[in-house]
Amino acid sequence: YNDLGEGNAVATYRLLGFLGRDGQSHWRPNQPWSNGYGGWNMKDVDLLMDEARTNSGNQSETKFQAMIFRISHGWIPLELITETKLNETLTLAHELFGVETMIFTTIPFSNNIQTQQEYFEMKQVNRMIKNFCLAYRQSNGNRRVGVRHVMVLDLYQLIHSLMEANAMALGYNISESFWYWMERLTQYPQKAGVRASIAHVCAAPKPEVSAPRCHNQNSFSLDGMHYCMPTIGGR
């Protein structure tokens, strides 16, 4: 929670799955609840809202006007990212936090995308997210209660564009091979169960495909899963 003054604040709430009733009282650090829902406790929600009310000086109307919901693929399998869960998440976000504007992120490329089939499935899920948000806006344009506005933060397109530019800088001919990202390091990152894509995490000079790690790391992806916010945060 960060008090910005004059009744304004921003806060981060860690959730490894979708926000739904099924995840209530099932919070575990770094362990999502079943069926793609994240575990959460009502007492944590109450503590956050109490702090917001105290800092705003308004004990009755305090709410967070907007929420950016990052869909945590990796913790959530692609097949469990559904319209039903998107709708439940925005509904409960309004009930718990007073949210009127919901922003869903698309699924960016990461180490969790290992095969061509998984890549196609990621693209299908991202189309579903965009279509859901568009349909919600069209059907709820004059809504006066609940979540009134639903938008998309296209994290996929940002990361894809950065990775393409990086791949060309490494010497890949991306016009001839769309699957350049399938070339992987053999060891890095060691802490994860999957290996990083060379085009995703390395800077020049390009390592051999059999190399354990980069000669130099690039400045937008730390390990193929986490991003360098000082570099891309403003974008």
C-alpha positions in Angstrom: 0.0 0.0 0.0 1.4 3.4 -1.0 -0.4 6.6 0.1 -0.2 9.2 -2.6 -1.9 11.9 -0.6 -5.2 13.8 -1.1 -7.1 10.5 -0.6 -5.3 8.7 -3.4 -3.3 5.4 -3.1 -2.0 2.5 -5.0 -1.6 -1.1 -3.7 -0.3 -4.5 -4.7 -2.2 -7.7 -3.9 -0.4 -10.9 -4.6 -2.7 -13.5 -6.1 -1.4 -16.5 -8.1 -4.7 -17.4 -9.8 -8.1 -15.8 -10.6 -10.1 -14.0 -7.9 -13.0 -16.2 -7.0 -15.0 -17.5 -4.1 -13.5 -20.9 -4.6 -10.1 -19.5 -3.5 -11.3 -17.8 -0.3 -9.4 -18.9 2.9 -7.0 -21.1 0.8 -4.0 -18.7 0.7 -0.6 -20.3 0.4 2.6 -18.5 -0.5 3.7 -19.4 -4.0 0.9 -22.0 -4.4 -2.3 -21.3 -6.2 -5.6 -23.0 -5.2 -7.3 -25.6 -7.3 -9.1 -25.0 -10.6 -7.0 -21.9 -11.5 -8.2 -19.8 -8.6 -5.7 -17.9 -6.3 -6.0 -18.3 -2.6 -7.0 -15.3 -0.5 -8.2 -14.4 3.0 -10.9 -11.9 3.9 -8.8 -10.6 6.8 -6.2 -9.4 4.3 -8.8 -7.6 2.3 -10.2 -6.0 5.4 -6.7 -4.8 6.5 -6.1 -3.3 3.1 -9.4 -1.5 3.0 -9.1 -0.3 6.6 -5.8 1.3 5.8 -7.3 2.9 2.7 -10.2 4.3 4.8 -7.8 5.6 7.4 -5.6 7.4 4.9 -8.4 8.8 2.9 -10.4 10.1 5.8 -13.5 8.7 4.3 -15.0 5.8 6.3 -17.9 5.1 4.1 -17.1 5.6 0.4 -13.5 4.3 0.2 -12.7 2.1 -2.8 -10.1 1.4 -5.4 -11.4 2.8 -8.6 -9.3 0.6 -10.9 -7.5 -2.8 -10.8 -4.9 -4.1 -13.2 -5.2 -7.9 -13.0 -2.1 -9.7 -14.3 -3.2 -13.2 -15.4 -0.4 -15.4 -14.0 0.1 -18.0 -16.7 2.6 -20.6 -15.4 0.7 -20.6 -12.1 -2.6 -20.9 -14.1 -2.6 -23.5 -17.0 -3.8 -22.0 -20.3 -6.9 -24.3 -20.4 -8.1 -22.8 -17.1 -8.1 -19.2 -18.4 -11.7 -18.8 -19.3 -14.4 -16.2 -19.8 -16.2 -17.5 -16.7 -13.2 -16.8 -14.5 -12.6 -13.4 -16.0 -16.2 -12.5 -15.2 -16.0 -13.9 -11.7 -12.8 -12.0 -11.1 -14.2 -8.6 -12.1 -17.4 -9.2 -10.1 -15.6 -10.1 -6.9 -13.1 -7.2 -7.4 -16.0 -4.8 -7.3 -17.5 -6.5 -4.2 -14.3 -6.6 -2.2 -12.5 -3.4 -3.4 -15.1 -1.3 -5.0 -13.4 -1.5 -8.4 -15.3 0.2 -11.3 -12.6 -0.2 -14.0 -10.9 -3.6 -14.6 -7.8 -4.0 -16.8 -6.8 -7.5 -17.8 -3.4 -8.3 -19.1 -2.8 -10.6 -22.1 -0.5 -13.6 -21.6 3.1 -12.6 -22.6 5.7 -15.0 -24.0 7.7 -16.7 -21.3 9.7 -19.8 -20.5 6.3 -21.6 -19.9 5.7 -21.5 -23.7 7.9 -24.5 -24.8 6.2 -25.8 -27.9 4.5 -24.6 -31.0 1.2 -26.0 -29.8 1.5 -24.0 -26.5 2.3 -20.9 -28.5 -0.9 -21.3 -30.6 -2.9 -21.9 -27.4 -1.5 -18.7 -25.8 -2.6 -16.8 -28.9 -6.1 -18.3 -28.7 -6.3 -17.3 -25.0 -5.2 -13.8 -25.7 -7.9 -13.5 -28.4 -10.5 -14.7 -25.9 -9.4 -12.1 -23.3 -9.6 -9.3 -25.9 -13.0 -10.5 -27.2 -14.3 -10.8 -23.6 -13.3 -7.2 -22.8 -14.8 -5.9 -26.1 -18.1 -7.7 -25.5 -18.3 -6.5 -21.9 -17.9 -2.9 -23.1 -20.5 -3.3 -25.8 -23.1 -4.9 -23.5 -22.4 -2.8 -20.4 -21.7 0.7 -21.9 -24.3 2.5 -19.8 -23.8 0.4 -16.6 -24.1 2.4 -13.4 -23.3 -0.3 -10.8 -20.6 -2.9 -10.5 -17.6 -2.8 -12.9 -18.4 -0.3 -15.6 -15.3 -0.4 -17.7 -13.2 -3.4 -18.8 -10.0 -2.9 -20.8 -6.9 -4.8 -22.0 -3.3 -4.2 -21.3 -1.6 -6.0 -24.2 1.5 -7.3 -22.4 1.9 -10.0 -25.1 2.3 -7.5 -27.9 4.9 -5.5 -26.0 7.0 -8.5 -25.1 6.7 -10.0 -28.5 7.9 -6.7 -30.2 10.8 -6.5 -27.8 11.8 -10.1 -28.4 11.6 -9.7 -32.2 13.8 -6.6 -32.1 16.2 -8.4 -29.8 16.2 -11.5 -32.0 17.2 -9.4 -35.1 20.0 -7.7 -33.1 21.3 -11.2 -32.3 21.3 -12.1 -36.0 18.1 -14.2 -36.3 16.3 -13.9 -39.6 12.8 -13.8 -38.2 11.2 -13.4 -41.7 12.4 -16.9 -42.5 11.8 -18.7 -39.3 9.0 -17.7 -36.9 10.1 -20.3 -34.4 13.4 -18.7 -33.6 12.4 -18.5 -30.0 12.5 -22.3 -29.6 16.3 -22.1 -29.5 17.0 -22.5 -25.7 19.9 -22.2 -23.3 20.8 -25.5 -21.7 20.9 -24.4 -18.1 19.6 -20.9 -17.5 17.7 -20.2 -15.3 18.7 -23.0 -13.0 16.0 -22.2 -10.5 13.2 -23.0 -12.9 12.0 -26.2 -14.4 12.1 -24.8 -17.9 15.0 -23.2 -19.9 15.0 -19.7 -21.3 14.8 -18.8 -25.0 18.0 -17.2 -26.3 16.1 -14.5 -28.2 14.1 -13.7 -25.0 16.9 -13.2 -22.4 20.3 -12.8 -24.2 22.0 -9.8 -25.6 24.8 -9.8 -28.2 26.9 -11.7 -28.9 24.5 -14.6 -29.6 25.5 -17.8 -27.7 25.5 -21.2 -29.3 22.3 -23.2 -29.0 24.0 -25.6 -26.7 25.4 -22.9 -24.4 24.4 -23.1 -20.8 23.7 -19.3 -20.4 24.1 -15.9 -22.2 27.4 -14.1 -22.7 25.4 -11.0 -21.8 21.8 -10.6 -20.7 19.5 -8.2 -22.3 17.7 -5.4 -20.4 14.0 -6.4 -20.7 13.8 -9.9 -19.3 15.7 -11.1 -16.3 15.2 -14.8 -16.7 12.5 -15.4 -19.3 9.7 -15.0 -16.6 10.3 -11.7 -14.9 10.7 -8.4 -16.6 13.1 -5.4 -16.0 10.6 -2.7 -15.0 13.2 0.2 -15.0 13.5 -0.6 -18.8 9.9 -1.5 -19.8 7.7 -0.1 -17.0 7.1 3.2 -18.8 6.1 1.4 -22.0 
